[in-house]
Amino acid sequence: MPVVLGVLLVLLSWQVAVDGPLLGLDRWARHTVREARHTLHNALLDRLGEAFADLGAGSVAVPVLLLGAVVAAGREFRAGFTRWWLPVPVAVLTAGLIPLLVVPAKAWFARPGPLGLPLTADQWGWYPSGHTATATLGYGVAALLLARTAGPGARRALAAGAALLAAGVGLGLVWSDYHWLLDVVASWCLGGLVLWALARRPLTGRPGKDPGTSP
C-alpha cells in the first residue's frame, strides 16, 4: 500500500510539474462534473458538495482532531495505559504537520485552480489540496487515536467514518469546482502515507507497560 501511494504521488506531482498528458484526466473530470451539475440542476447536491468541502477546513477538522485526542487520552487513562497522555501531543504535531507538508508543495507547483485564473501574490497554488489533506489527516489520526481503546466493531466504524469524511471532502471540492481531481487524489495519497506510518507504530503505551518492554 505505501509503495502504491508513494508511486502514485510521485507520478501525479511529475505530471503537474511538466503539464503532462495525465492532466487530461483533470479536464475530463471537470467537464463531466459540470455537465452533471447542469443536467441535474439540483440545489441540494450543490449544497451538500459545499458542506462536505467545508469539512476539510482547518477550523473544523483540527478541533475534531484535538477533541478526539482528549477523549482518547481520557479513555486510555481509565484503561491504565502507561503513556495515556500521548494522544494530545500526537494530535498537536499532526495539526502542525499538515501545513508543513502542503504549503511548500503548493508554493513550489504554483498550480492555478479549475477556474484558470492566474495566481495572485497572496496565493500558494492548488496542488495538492489543503482541505483534502486536512480532512484525511485530521479525521484519520483522530480515528487511530480513538481506536486504541475501541473494540473491533468500533475500530471498523472509526476507520470507515474517517475514510468517508476524507472521500466526501475531496469529492465535494471537485463537485463544487474548487479543486482539480488530481489535487485531491494527491492529498489522499499524502495523507494515506502518513496514516500508514502512524498505524505501524504504537502511539501510546499498552496498559501496565511501556512500548517495547518485555511482557
GROMACS elastic network, one bead per residue, 0.5 to 0.9 nm:
[ bonds ]
;  ai    aj funct       b0    kb
    1     4     6  0.51715   500
    1     5     6  0.61795   500
    1     6     6  0.85079   500
    1   192     6  0.89133   500
    1   193     6  0.85048   500
    1   196     6  0.84325   500
    2     5     6  0.50552   500
    2     6     6  0.58790   500
    2     7     6  0.84250   500
    2   189     6  0.87239   500
    2   192     6  0.78082   500
    2   193     6  0.58759   500
    2   196     6  0.71233   500
    2   197     6  0.86651   500
    3     6     6  0.50681   500
    3     7     6  0.59896   500
    3     8     6  0.84038   500
    3   193     6  0.89696   500
    4     7     6  0.52796   500
    4     8     6  0.60563   500
    4     9     6  0.85143   500
    4   189     6  0.87873   500
    5     8     6  0.51914   500
    5     9     6  0.60667   500
    5    10     6  0.86508   500
    5   186     6  0.88229   500
    5   188     6  0.86109   500
    5   189     6  0.51078   500
    5   190     6  0.75072   500
    5   192     6  0.72356   500
    5   193     6  0.67092   500
    6     9     6  0.51162   500
    6    10     6  0.62135   500
    6    11     6  0.85512   500
    6   189     6  0.70339   500
    6   190     6  0.78181   500
    6   193     6  0.73104   500
    7    10     6  0.51941   500
    7    11     6  0.60796   500
    7    12     6  0.86077   500
    8    11     6  0.50178   500
    8    12     6  0.60856   500
    8    13     6  0.84853   500
    8   185     6  0.89404   500
    8   186     6  0.77565   500
    8   189     6  0.73411   500
    9    12     6  0.52402   500
    9    13     6  0.60783   500
    9    14     6  0.85313   500
    9   185     6  0.82208   500
    9   186     6  0.55229   500
    9   187     6  0.83431   500
    9   189     6  0.60316   500
    9   190     6  0.70534   500
   10    13     6  0.51260   500
   10    14     6  0.60627   500
   10    15     6  0.86031   500
   10   186     6  0.88014   500
   11    14     6  0.51805   500
   11    15     6  0.62329   500
   11    16     6  0.86888   500
   12    15     6  0.51223   500
   12    16     6  0.61882   500
   12    17     6  0.85560   500
   12    22     6  0.78400   500
   12    23     6  0.86235   500
   12   182     6  0.70155   500
   12   183     6  0.86474   500
   12   185     6  0.85462   500
   12   186     6  0.67534   500
   13    16     6  0.51420   500
   13    17     6  0.60743   500
   13    18     6  0.87030   500
   13   109     6  0.83308   500
   13   127     6  0.84657   500
   13   128     6  0.86910   500
   13   186     6  0.77393   500
   14    17     6  0.50528   500
   14    18     6  0.62505   500
   14    19     6  0.82518   500
   14    20     6  0.77941   500
   15    18     6  0.53374   500
   15    19     6  0.55474   500
   15    21     6  0.72083   500
   15    22     6  0.62914   500
   15    23     6  0.68535   500
   16    19     6  0.50389   500
   16    20     6  0.64901   500
   16    22     6  0.83480   500
   16    23     6  0.70222   500
   16   109     6  0.73436   500
   16   111     6  0.76771   500
   16   127     6  0.81407   500
   16   182     6  0.86732   500
   17    20     6  0.77158   500
   17   109     6  0.62234   500
   17   111     6  0.85426   500
   19    22     6  0.81495   500
   19    23     6  0.67255   500
   20    23     6  0.59546   500
   20    24     6  0.81395   500
   21    24     6  0.56192   500
   21    25     6  0.81255   500
   22    25     6  0.57378   500
   22    26     6  0.77155   500
   23    26     6  0.51252   500
   23    27     6  0.67429   500
   23    28     6  0.87757   500
   23   182     6  0.77118   500
   24    27     6  0.50664   500
   24    28     6  0.61058   500
   24    29     6  0.84979   500
   25    28     6  0.50417   500
   25    29     6  0.60000   500
   25    30     6  0.84996   500
   25   181     6  0.79065   500
   25   182     6  0.80141   500
   26    29     6  0.51414   500
   26    30     6  0.61096   500
   26    31     6  0.85526   500
   26   114     6  0.88573   500
   26   180     6  0.57696   500
   26   181     6  0.55294   500
   26   182     6  0.63492   500
   26   183     6  0.89716   500
   27    30     6  0.51547   500
   27    31     6  0.61080   500
   27    32     6  0.85242   500
   27   114     6  0.86110   500
   27   180     6  0.80497   500
   27   181     6  0.87533   500
   28    31     6  0.51639   500
   28    32     6  0.60569   500
   28    33     6  0.85615   500
   29    32     6  0.50865   500
   29    33     6  0.60652   500
   29    34     6  0.85117   500
   29   174     6  0.84269   500
   29   180     6  0.80968   500
   29   181     6  0.68433   500
   30    33     6  0.51657   500
   30    34     6  0.60698   500
   30    35     6  0.85166   500
   30   114     6  0.78078   500
   30   174     6  0.74469   500
   30   175     6  0.82356   500
   30   177     6  0.74081   500
   30   180     6  0.71866   500
   30   181     6  0.77302   500
   31    34     6  0.51817   500
   31    35     6  0.61120   500
   31    36     6  0.85685   500
   32    35     6  0.51533   500
   32    36     6  0.61577   500
   32    37     6  0.86565   500
   33    36     6  0.50013   500
   33    37     6  0.61135   500
   33    38     6  0.85294   500
   33   174     6  0.77864   500
   33   175     6  0.62078   500
   33   176     6  0.88688   500
   33   177     6  0.84232   500
   34    37     6  0.50749   500
   34    38     6  0.61106   500
   34    39     6  0.85174   500
   34   175     6  0.78842   500
   34   177     6  0.82233   500
   35    38     6  0.50775   500
   35    39     6  0.60216   500
   35    40     6  0.84847   500
   36    39     6  0.50509   500
   36    40     6  0.58961   500
   36    41     6  0.79962   500
   37    40     6  0.52917   500
   37    41     6  0.54588   500
   37    42     6  0.71559   500
   37    45     6  0.84972   500
   37    46     6  0.79830   500
   37   175     6  0.80720   500
   38    41     6  0.51719   500
   38    42     6  0.84719   500
   39    42     6  0.85433   500
   40    43     6  0.88809   500
   40    45     6  0.88141   500
   41    45     6  0.84952   500
   41    46     6  0.85094   500
   42    45     6  0.55004   500
   42    46     6  0.65353   500
   42    47     6  0.88681   500
   43    46     6  0.50474   500
   43    47     6  0.61604   500
   43    48     6  0.85739   500
   44    47     6  0.50993   500
   44    48     6  0.61124   500
   44    49     6  0.85707   500
   45    49     6  0.60986   500
   45    50     6  0.86134   500
   45   175     6  0.88937   500
   46    49     6  0.50734   500
   46    50     6  0.62957   500
   46    51     6  0.86039   500
   46   172     6  0.86482   500
   46   175     6  0.76135   500
   46   176     6  0.68934   500
   47    50     6  0.50481   500
   47    51     6  0.60337   500
   47    52     6  0.85801   500
   47   176     6  0.89099   500
   48    52     6  0.60495   500
   48    53     6  0.84011   500
   48   172     6  0.73838   500
   49    52     6  0.52931   500
   49    53     6  0.60982   500
   49    54     6  0.86163   500
   49   168     6  0.81072   500
   49   169     6  0.79916   500
   49   171     6  0.74187   500
   49   173     6  0.68558   500
   49   174     6  0.83327   500
   49   175     6  0.60029   500
   49   176     6  0.58888   500
   50    53     6  0.50894   500
   50    54     6  0.61889   500
   50    55     6  0.88668   500
   50   169     6  0.88704   500
   50   172     6  0.61792   500
   50   173     6  0.73629   500
   50   175     6  0.83070   500
   50   176     6  0.62891   500
   51    54     6  0.51499   500
   51    55     6  0.66055   500
   51   169     6  0.83960   500
   51   172     6  0.75674   500
   52    55     6  0.51999   500
   52    56     6  0.73617   500
   52   165     6  0.77932   500
   52   168     6  0.56864   500
   52   170     6  0.80840   500
   52   171     6  0.80224   500
   52   172     6  0.53081   500
   52   173     6  0.77270   500
   53    56     6  0.57298   500
   53    57     6  0.76552   500
   53   131     6  0.73532   500
   53   132     6  0.83178   500
   53   168     6  0.74069   500
   53   170     6  0.68885   500
   53   171     6  0.77689   500
   53   173     6  0.51142   500
   53   174     6  0.87090   500
   53   176     6  0.79395   500
   53   178     6  0.86090   500
   54    57     6  0.54380   500
   54    60     6  0.77397   500
   54   131     6  0.79588   500
   54   169     6  0.73402   500
   54   172     6  0.85051   500
   54   173     6  0.86176   500
   55    58     6  0.82656   500
   55    59     6  0.86062   500
   55    60     6  0.59039   500
   55    61     6  0.64314   500
   55   131     6  0.79417   500
   55   135     6  0.69864   500
   55   165     6  0.78375   500
   55   166     6  0.88260   500
   55   168     6  0.86157   500
   55   169     6  0.62982   500
   56    59     6  0.83887   500
   56    60     6  0.68433   500
   56    61     6  0.60295   500
   56   130     6  0.79161   500
   56   132     6  0.58601   500
   56   133     6  0.77990   500
   56   134     6  0.57530   500
   56   136     6  0.82675   500
   56   138     6  0.86483   500
   56   165     6  0.85943   500
   56   166     6  0.78695   500
   56   169     6  0.58509   500
   56   170     6  0.83148   500
   57    60     6  0.54461   500
   57    61     6  0.61574   500
   57    62     6  0.80963   500
   57   130     6  0.82858   500
   57   131     6  0.55297   500
   57   132     6  0.86259   500
   57   134     6  0.69642   500
   57   135     6  0.75151   500
   58    61     6  0.52573   500
   58    62     6  0.52472   500
   58    63     6  0.78205   500
   58    95     6  0.86048   500
   58   130     6  0.89977   500
   58   131     6  0.74650   500
   58   134     6  0.64705   500
   58   135     6  0.81597   500
   58   138     6  0.85800   500
   59    62     6  0.61384   500
   59    63     6  0.66662   500
   60    63     6  0.58340   500
   60    64     6  0.65324   500
   60    65     6  0.89207   500
   60   135     6  0.88534   500
   61    64     6  0.51352   500
   61    65     6  0.61747   500
   61    66     6  0.87778   500
   61   134     6  0.66208   500
   61   135     6  0.58932   500
   61   137     6  0.86994   500
   61   138     6  0.54148   500
   61   139     6  0.65694   500
   62    66     6  0.62032   500
   62    67     6  0.85069   500
   62    91     6  0.85417   500
   62    92     6  0.88816   500
   62    95     6  0.63855   500
   62   134     6  0.76446   500
   62   135     6  0.84530   500
   62   138     6  0.58436   500
   62   139     6  0.83089   500
   63    66     6  0.50570   500
   63    67     6  0.59465   500
   63    68     6  0.83541   500
   63   138     6  0.86490   500
   64    67     6  0.50926   500
   64    68     6  0.59678   500
   64    69     6  0.85321   500
   64   138     6  0.72518   500
   64   139     6  0.71610   500
   64   142     6  0.74086   500
   65    68     6  0.51235   500
   65    69     6  0.62415   500
   65    70     6  0.88079   500
   65    91     6  0.62655   500
   65    92     6  0.85464   500
   65    94     6  0.87489   500
   65    95     6  0.80472   500
   65   137     6  0.86214   500
   65   138     6  0.51885   500
   65   139     6  0.61633   500
   65   140     6  0.84657   500
   65   141     6  0.69923   500
   65   143     6  0.85436   500
   66    69     6  0.50160   500
   66    70     6  0.63041   500
   66    71     6  0.86793   500
   66    87     6  0.87687   500
   66    88     6  0.68676   500
   66    91     6  0.58475   500
   66    92     6  0.71118   500
   66    95     6  0.85711   500
   66   138     6  0.86356   500
   66   142     6  0.76492   500
   67    70     6  0.51320   500
   67    71     6  0.62145   500
   67    72     6  0.84784   500
   67    88     6  0.88811   500
   67   142     6  0.82262   500
   68    71     6  0.51341   500
   68    72     6  0.59720   500
   68    73     6  0.85188   500
   68    87     6  0.85241   500
   68    88     6  0.87432   500
   68    91     6  0.84814   500
   68   139     6  0.87814   500
   68   141     6  0.87261   500
   68   142     6  0.51701   500
   68   143     6  0.76100   500
   68   145     6  0.72571   500
   68   146     6  0.66201   500
   69    73     6  0.60161   500
   69    74     6  0.85630   500
   69    85     6  0.89134   500
   69    86     6  0.85187   500
   69    88     6  0.50724   500
   69    89     6  0.84421   500
   69    90     6  0.79386   500
   69    91     6  0.61370   500
   69    92     6  0.89290   500
   69   141     6  0.87115   500
   69   142     6  0.63035   500
   69   145     6  0.63810   500
   69   146     6  0.73087   500
   70    73     6  0.50936   500
   70    74     6  0.62398   500
   70    75     6  0.86645   500
   70    85     6  0.84721   500
   70    87     6  0.71064   500
   70    88     6  0.61036   500
   71    74     6  0.51441   500
   71    75     6  0.62185   500
   71    76     6  0.86217   500
   71    87     6  0.89214   500
   71   145     6  0.89892   500
   71   146     6  0.74475   500
   72    75     6  0.51146   500
   72    76     6  0.61056   500
   72    77     6  0.85300   500
   72    84     6  0.81226   500
   72    85     6  0.87536   500
   72    87     6  0.65416   500
   72    88     6  0.84072   500
   72   142     6  0.84353   500
   72   145     6  0.59388   500
   72   147     6  0.82713   500
   72   148     6  0.77524   500
   72   149     6  0.75558   500
   73    76     6  0.51118   500
   73    77     6  0.60558   500
   73    78     6  0.86622   500
   73    83     6  0.87723   500
   73    84     6  0.52082   500
   73    85     6  0.53632   500
   73    86     6  0.71202   500
   73    87     6  0.57565   500
   73    88     6  0.69734   500
   73   145     6  0.84010   500
   73   146     6  0.85680   500
   74    77     6  0.50862   500
   74    78     6  0.63382   500
   74    79     6  0.86063   500
   74    84     6  0.74135   500
   74    85     6  0.81298   500
   75    78     6  0.52457   500
   75    79     6  0.61549   500
   75    80     6  0.87575   500
   75    81     6  0.89134   500
   75    84     6  0.80989   500
   75   146     6  0.83570   500
   75   149     6  0.67776   500
   76    80     6  0.61618   500
   76    81     6  0.52676   500
   76    82     6  0.84214   500
   76    83     6  0.81614   500
   76    84     6  0.50201   500
   76    85     6  0.80486   500
   76   148     6  0.79661   500
   76   149     6  0.66433   500
   76   204     6  0.87156   500
   76   206     6  0.88632   500
   76   207     6  0.80182   500
   77    80     6  0.52463   500
   77    81     6  0.57617   500
   77    82     6  0.78860   500
   77    83     6  0.81787   500
   77    84     6  0.51271   500
   77    85     6  0.76415   500
   77   207     6  0.89912   500
   78    81     6  0.77093   500
   78    84     6  0.86985   500
   79    84     6  0.86699   500
   79   149     6  0.77973   500
   79   207     6  0.65887   500
   80    83     6  0.87736   500
   80    84     6  0.76102   500
   80   206     6  0.80383   500
   80   208     6  0.61683   500
   81    84     6  0.50902   500
   81    85     6  0.88425   500
   81   204     6  0.74898   500
   81   205     6  0.56261   500
   81   206     6  0.52269   500
   81   208     6  0.59635   500
   81   209     6  0.73823   500
   81   210     6  0.83243   500
   82    85     6  0.85201   500
   82   204     6  0.76949   500
   82   205     6  0.51963   500
   82   206     6  0.64587   500
   82   207     6  0.59370   500
   82   208     6  0.58032   500
   82   209     6  0.58869   500
   82   210     6  0.60295   500
   82   211     6  0.88312   500
   83    86     6  0.58510   500
   83    87     6  0.87581   500
   83   203     6  0.88415   500
   83   204     6  0.53535   500
   83   206     6  0.77358   500
   83   207     6  0.85647   500
   83   209     6  0.87047   500
   83   210     6  0.72059   500
   83   211     6  0.88342   500
   84    87     6  0.71300   500
   84   204     6  0.63726   500
   84   205     6  0.69581   500
   84   206     6  0.87595   500
   84   207     6  0.88442   500
   85    88     6  0.61882   500
   85    89     6  0.77538   500
   85   204     6  0.79506   500
   86    89     6  0.56336   500
   86    90     6  0.61773   500
   86    91     6  0.86615   500
   86   203     6  0.70016   500
   86   204     6  0.58271   500
   86   205     6  0.85441   500
   87    90     6  0.50440   500
   87    91     6  0.60868   500
   87    92     6  0.86537   500
   87   142     6  0.88146   500
   87   145     6  0.62747   500
   87   146     6  0.88626   500
   87   203     6  0.71843   500
   87   204     6  0.71629   500
   88    91     6  0.51931   500
   88    92     6  0.62755   500
   88    93     6  0.86670   500
   89    93     6  0.59645   500
   89    94     6  0.83732   500
   90    93     6  0.51951   500
   90    94     6  0.61113   500
   90    95     6  0.86648   500
   90   141     6  0.85583   500
   90   145     6  0.88015   500
   90   203     6  0.77807   500
   91    94     6  0.50026   500
   91    95     6  0.61911   500
   91    96     6  0.86811   500
   91   138     6  0.81719   500
   91   141     6  0.72503   500
   91   142     6  0.75204   500
   91   145     6  0.86793   500
   92    95     6  0.51245   500
   92    96     6  0.63582   500
   92    97     6  0.86090   500
   93    96     6  0.50565   500
   93    97     6  0.59672   500
   93    98     6  0.88048   500
   94    98     6  0.63890   500
   94   137     6  0.73333   500
   94   138     6  0.75012   500
   94   141     6  0.77819   500
   95    98     6  0.57111   500
   95    99     6  0.78364   500
   95   134     6  0.81564   500
   95   137     6  0.83381   500
   95   138     6  0.72703   500
   96    99     6  0.63336   500
   96   100     6  0.68519   500
   97   100     6  0.50508   500
   97   101     6  0.61830   500
   97   102     6  0.86485   500
   98   101     6  0.53335   500
   98   102     6  0.61751   500
   98   103     6  0.82983   500
   98   130     6  0.80219   500
   98   133     6  0.69648   500
   98   134     6  0.63667   500
   98   137     6  0.76135   500
   98   138     6  0.87614   500
   98   191     6  0.89622   500
   99   102     6  0.50196   500
   99   103     6  0.52745   500
   99   104     6  0.80145   500
   99   130     6  0.78078   500
   99   134     6  0.85664   500
  100   103     6  0.60172   500
  100   104     6  0.67680   500
  100   105     6  0.88770   500
  101   104     6  0.66660   500
  101   105     6  0.69959   500
  101   133     6  0.89251   500
  101   190     6  0.85084   500
  102   105     6  0.53518   500
  102   106     6  0.61684   500
  102   107     6  0.87521   500
  102   127     6  0.82425   500
  102   128     6  0.65522   500
  102   129     6  0.76530   500
  102   130     6  0.61445   500
  102   133     6  0.76457   500
  102   187     6  0.84479   500
  103   106     6  0.50679   500
  103   107     6  0.62117   500
  103   108     6  0.85601   500
  103   124     6  0.70276   500
  103   125     6  0.87516   500
  103   128     6  0.86667   500
  103   130     6  0.78633   500
  104   107     6  0.51119   500
  104   108     6  0.60158   500
  104   109     6  0.86413   500
  104   124     6  0.82902   500
  105   109     6  0.60567   500
  105   110     6  0.80744   500
  105   124     6  0.85568   500
  105   125     6  0.85638   500
  105   127     6  0.69678   500
  105   128     6  0.69295   500
  106   109     6  0.54896   500
  106   110     6  0.55967   500
  106   111     6  0.72821   500
  106   123     6  0.88453   500
  106   124     6  0.51624   500
  106   126     6  0.60947   500
  106   127     6  0.52384   500
  106   128     6  0.62387   500
  106   129     6  0.83520   500
  106   130     6  0.86517   500
  107   110     6  0.51341   500
  107   111     6  0.84226   500
  107   123     6  0.81346   500
  107   125     6  0.60565   500
  107   126     6  0.88690   500
  107   127     6  0.86374   500
  108   111     6  0.86065   500
  108   124     6  0.81375   500
  108   125     6  0.83233   500
  109   124     6  0.85143   500
  109   125     6  0.69439   500
  109   126     6  0.82950   500
  109   127     6  0.66165   500
  109   128     6  0.87175   500
  110   119     6  0.75221   500
  110   123     6  0.83558   500
  110   124     6  0.59584   500
  110   126     6  0.69095   500
  110   127     6  0.72040   500
  111   118     6  0.88632   500
  111   119     6  0.79918   500
  111   124     6  0.81816   500
  111   126     6  0.53559   500
  111   127     6  0.58787   500
  111   128     6  0.88582   500
  112   115     6  0.77759   500
  112   116     6  0.58306   500
  112   117     6  0.63930   500
  112   118     6  0.60582   500
  112   119     6  0.61403   500
  112   125     6  0.57992   500
  112   126     6  0.60481   500
  112   127     6  0.83085   500
  113   116     6  0.56215   500
  113   117     6  0.69000   500
  113   118     6  0.83526   500
  113   119     6  0.84735   500
  113   125     6  0.72237   500
  113   126     6  0.56059   500
  113   127     6  0.84591   500
  113   177     6  0.86626   500
  113   178     6  0.71383   500
  113   179     6  0.61134   500
  113   180     6  0.68632   500
  114   117     6  0.80234   500
  114   126     6  0.87981   500
  114   177     6  0.64387   500
  114   178     6  0.67519   500
  114   179     6  0.60262   500
  114   180     6  0.59008   500
  115   177     6  0.77669   500
  115   178     6  0.82607   500
  116   119     6  0.89901   500
  117   120     6  0.88193   500
  119   122     6  0.79591   500
  119   123     6  0.58466   500
  119   124     6  0.75507   500
  119   125     6  0.67793   500
  120   123     6  0.53983   500
  120   124     6  0.83935   500
  121   124     6  0.81369   500
  123   126     6  0.87179   500
  124   127     6  0.87535   500
  125   128     6  0.82205   500
  126   129     6  0.60020   500
  126   130     6  0.79827   500
  126   178     6  0.88963   500
  126   179     6  0.68293   500
  126   180     6  0.79897   500
  126   183     6  0.67820   500
  127   130     6  0.80604   500
  127   179     6  0.84645   500
  127   180     6  0.83562   500
  127   182     6  0.80211   500
  127   184     6  0.81452   500
  127   186     6  0.79143   500
  127   187     6  0.84770   500
  128   132     6  0.83288   500
  128   133     6  0.79830   500
  128   182     6  0.78775   500
  128   184     6  0.65670   500
  128   185     6  0.82448   500
  128   186     6  0.58931   500
  128   187     6  0.56362   500
  128   190     6  0.89514   500
  129   132     6  0.53494   500
  129   133     6  0.62981   500
  129   134     6  0.86352   500
  129   170     6  0.82995   500
  129   173     6  0.89507   500
  129   179     6  0.70884   500
  129   180     6  0.85944   500
  129   182     6  0.87570   500
  129   183     6  0.50722   500
  129   184     6  0.53555   500
  129   185     6  0.84271   500
  129   186     6  0.75487   500
  129   187     6  0.58098   500
  129   188     6  0.89096   500
  130   133     6  0.51302   500
  130   134     6  0.60026   500
  130   135     6  0.85355   500
  130   183     6  0.88298   500
  130   184     6  0.85883   500
  130   187     6  0.74150   500
  131   134     6  0.50840   500
  131   135     6  0.61344   500
  131   136     6  0.85558   500
  131   169     6  0.73494   500
  131   170     6  0.77962   500
  131   173     6  0.83808   500
  131   184     6  0.86145   500
  131   187     6  0.86559   500
  132   135     6  0.51510   500
  132   136     6  0.60112   500
  132   137     6  0.85208   500
  132   166     6  0.64477   500
  132   167     6  0.82160   500
  132   169     6  0.60924   500
  132   170     6  0.54654   500
  132   173     6  0.83293   500
  132   183     6  0.85909   500
  132   184     6  0.60428   500
  132   185     6  0.85806   500
  132   187     6  0.58385   500
  132   188     6  0.68165   500
  132   191     6  0.84882   500
  133   136     6  0.51127   500
  133   137     6  0.60295   500
  133   138     6  0.80417   500
  133   166     6  0.81972   500
  133   184     6  0.81169   500
  133   186     6  0.87300   500
  133   188     6  0.65479   500
  133   189     6  0.89188   500
  133   190     6  0.72295   500
  133   191     6  0.57897   500
  134   137     6  0.54388   500
  134   138     6  0.54975   500
  134   139     6  0.80656   500
  134   166     6  0.86479   500
  134   187     6  0.87323   500
  134   191     6  0.82937   500
  135   138     6  0.51045   500
  135   139     6  0.56868   500
  135   140     6  0.75811   500
  135   162     6  0.83054   500
  135   165     6  0.70048   500
  135   166     6  0.52984   500
  135   167     6  0.88239   500
  135   169     6  0.69807   500
  135   170     6  0.86676   500
  135   191     6  0.87708   500
  136   139     6  0.58301   500
  136   140     6  0.55124   500
  136   141     6  0.81401   500
  136   162     6  0.72372   500
  136   163     6  0.74114   500
  136   165     6  0.76675   500
  136   167     6  0.82130   500
  136   169     6  0.87646   500
  136   187     6  0.78786   500
  136   188     6  0.66262   500
  136   190     6  0.88653   500
  136   191     6  0.55752   500
  136   192     6  0.74909   500
  136   195     6  0.85835   500
  137   141     6  0.55921   500
  137   142     6  0.81069   500
  137   162     6  0.89624   500
  137   166     6  0.84801   500
  137   191     6  0.55744   500
  137   192     6  0.80024   500
  137   194     6  0.76786   500
  137   195     6  0.70294   500
  138   141     6  0.56270   500
  138   142     6  0.62462   500
  138   143     6  0.87022   500
  138   162     6  0.86956   500
  139   142     6  0.51121   500
  139   143     6  0.61466   500
  139   144     6  0.87016   500
  139   161     6  0.83050   500
  139   162     6  0.51884   500
  139   163     6  0.81885   500
  139   165     6  0.73902   500
  139   166     6  0.75141   500
  140   143     6  0.51228   500
  140   144     6  0.62846   500
  140   145     6  0.87543   500
  140   158     6  0.85191   500
  140   159     6  0.73311   500
  140   161     6  0.87694   500
  140   162     6  0.52293   500
  140   163     6  0.72927   500
  140   166     6  0.81644   500
  140   191     6  0.84215   500
  140   192     6  0.87876   500
  140   195     6  0.68866   500
  141   145     6  0.61563   500
  141   146     6  0.85708   500
  141   162     6  0.86518   500
  141   195     6  0.68336   500
  141   198     6  0.81574   500
  141   199     6  0.89813   500
  142   145     6  0.52226   500
  142   146     6  0.61972   500
  142   147     6  0.84728   500
  142   158     6  0.87510   500
  142   162     6  0.83212   500
  143   146     6  0.51975   500
  143   147     6  0.58904   500
  143   148     6  0.88498   500
  143   155     6  0.78517   500
  143   158     6  0.52905   500
  143   159     6  0.62269   500
  143   161     6  0.82182   500
  143   162     6  0.65286   500
  144   147     6  0.51233   500
  144   148     6  0.67996   500
  144   155     6  0.83117   500
  144   158     6  0.79175   500
  144   159     6  0.77411   500
  144   195     6  0.83086   500
  144   198     6  0.82822   500
  144   199     6  0.71121   500
  144   203     6  0.88405   500
  145   148     6  0.57210   500
  145   149     6  0.82472   500
  145   203     6  0.76152   500
  145   204     6  0.88086   500
  146   149     6  0.62637   500
  146   150     6  0.66657   500
  146   155     6  0.80846   500
  146   158     6  0.79051   500
  147   151     6  0.75778   500
  147   152     6  0.85819   500
  147   154     6  0.72656   500
  147   155     6  0.50985   500
  147   156     6  0.86307   500
  147   158     6  0.70129   500
  147   159     6  0.84307   500
  148   151     6  0.85233   500
  148   155     6  0.82305   500
  148   203     6  0.86530   500
  148   204     6  0.84595   500
  149   155     6  0.88349   500
  150   153     6  0.79280   500
  150   154     6  0.56216   500
  150   155     6  0.58532   500
  151   154     6  0.52670   500
  151   155     6  0.60659   500
  151   156     6  0.86921   500
  152   155     6  0.51080   500
  152   156     6  0.63129   500
  152   157     6  0.86958   500
  153   156     6  0.52292   500
  153   157     6  0.62817   500
  153   158     6  0.87051   500
  154   158     6  0.60727   500
  154   159     6  0.85578   500
  155   158     6  0.50769   500
  155   159     6  0.61516   500
  155   160     6  0.85152   500
  156   159     6  0.51415   500
  156   160     6  0.60494   500
  156   161     6  0.84613   500
  157   160     6  0.50890   500
  157   161     6  0.59513   500
  157   162     6  0.85398   500
  158   161     6  0.50954   500
  158   162     6  0.61463   500
  158   163     6  0.85412   500
  159   162     6  0.52680   500
  159   163     6  0.61369   500
  159   164     6  0.85711   500
  160   163     6  0.51051   500
  160   164     6  0.60275   500
  160   165     6  0.85448   500
  161   164     6  0.51505   500
  161   165     6  0.61440   500
  161   166     6  0.86209   500
  162   165     6  0.51805   500
  162   166     6  0.62002   500
  162   167     6  0.85560   500
  163   166     6  0.51797   500
  163   167     6  0.60519   500
  163   168     6  0.84073   500
  164   167     6  0.50227   500
  164   168     6  0.58249   500
  164   169     6  0.84797   500
  165   169     6  0.60972   500
  165   170     6  0.86013   500
  166   169     6  0.52962   500
  166   170     6  0.63367   500
  166   171     6  0.86749   500
  166   188     6  0.77401   500
  167   170     6  0.52360   500
  167   171     6  0.60842   500
  167   172     6  0.83358   500
  167   188     6  0.83265   500
  168   171     6  0.52033   500
  168   172     6  0.57866   500
  168   173     6  0.84666   500
  169   172     6  0.50299   500
  169   173     6  0.61767   500
  169   174     6  0.87668   500
  169   184     6  0.89217   500
  170   173     6  0.52085   500
  170   174     6  0.64710   500
  170   175     6  0.86760   500
  170   179     6  0.84471   500
  170   181     6  0.80726   500
  170   183     6  0.89131   500
  170   184     6  0.55044   500
  170   185     6  0.78882   500
  170   187     6  0.88219   500
  170   188     6  0.83108   500
  171   174     6  0.50991   500
  171   175     6  0.59744   500
  171   176     6  0.84387   500
  171   181     6  0.81701   500
  171   184     6  0.79994   500
  172   175     6  0.50094   500
  172   176     6  0.59662   500
  172   177     6  0.84697   500
  172   178     6  0.84803   500
  173   176     6  0.52185   500
  173   177     6  0.61737   500
  173   178     6  0.50751   500
  173   179     6  0.55985   500
  173   180     6  0.81807   500
  173   181     6  0.85239   500
  173   184     6  0.80103   500
  174   177     6  0.50493   500
  174   178     6  0.59839   500
  174   179     6  0.53011   500
  174   180     6  0.61625   500
  174   181     6  0.60440   500
  174   184     6  0.79257   500
  175   178     6  0.76968   500
  175   179     6  0.85489   500
  176   179     6  0.79751   500
  177   180     6  0.74159   500
  179   182     6  0.82774   500
  179   183     6  0.63967   500
  179   184     6  0.70951   500
  180   183     6  0.53395   500
  180   184     6  0.68466   500
  181   184     6  0.52949   500
  181   185     6  0.63273   500
  181   186     6  0.87243   500
  182   186     6  0.59362   500
  182   187     6  0.85170   500
  183   186     6  0.53809   500
  183   187     6  0.65363   500
  183   188     6  0.89021   500
  184   187     6  0.52544   500
  184   188     6  0.63197   500
  184   189     6  0.87761   500
  185   188     6  0.50174   500
  185   189     6  0.62912   500
  185   190     6  0.86569   500
  186   189     6  0.51049   500
  186   190     6  0.61739   500
  186   191     6  0.85902   500
  187   191     6  0.59014   500
  187   192     6  0.81954   500
  188   191     6  0.52075   500
  188   192     6  0.58756   500
  188   193     6  0.85836   500
  189   192     6  0.50045   500
  189   193     6  0.62186   500
  189   194     6  0.88119   500
  190   193     6  0.53213   500
  190   194     6  0.65881   500
  190   195     6  0.88151   500
  191   194     6  0.52366   500
  191   195     6  0.61611   500
  191   196     6  0.85337   500
  192   195     6  0.50876   500
  192   196     6  0.59795   500
  192   197     6  0.85726   500
  193   196     6  0.51225   500
  193   197     6  0.62719   500
  193   198     6  0.87330   500
  194   197     6  0.51578   500
  194   198     6  0.62756   500
  194   199     6  0.86087   500
  195   198     6  0.50714   500
  195   199     6  0.59732   500
  195   200     6  0.85556   500
  196   199     6  0.51133   500
  196   200     6  0.62543   500
  197   200     6  0.53055   500
  197   201     6  0.69318   500
  198   201     6  0.55378   500
  198   202     6  0.76622   500
  198   203     6  0.73015   500
  199   202     6  0.72226   500
  199   203     6  0.80434   500
  202   205     6  0.71530   500
  202   206     6  0.85233   500
  202   211     6  0.70254   500
  203   211     6  0.87898   500
  204   210     6  0.80861   500
  204   211     6  0.72100   500
  205   208     6  0.79443   500
  205   209     6  0.63301   500
  205   212     6  0.87107   500
  206   209     6  0.56333   500
  206   210     6  0.62319   500
  206   211     6  0.65046   500
  207   210     6  0.80042   500
  209   212     6  0.85535   500
  209   213     6  0.67280   500
  209   214     6  0.85187   500
  209   215     6  0.80949   500
  210   213     6  0.57519   500
  210   214     6  0.89145   500
  211   214     6  0.87618   500
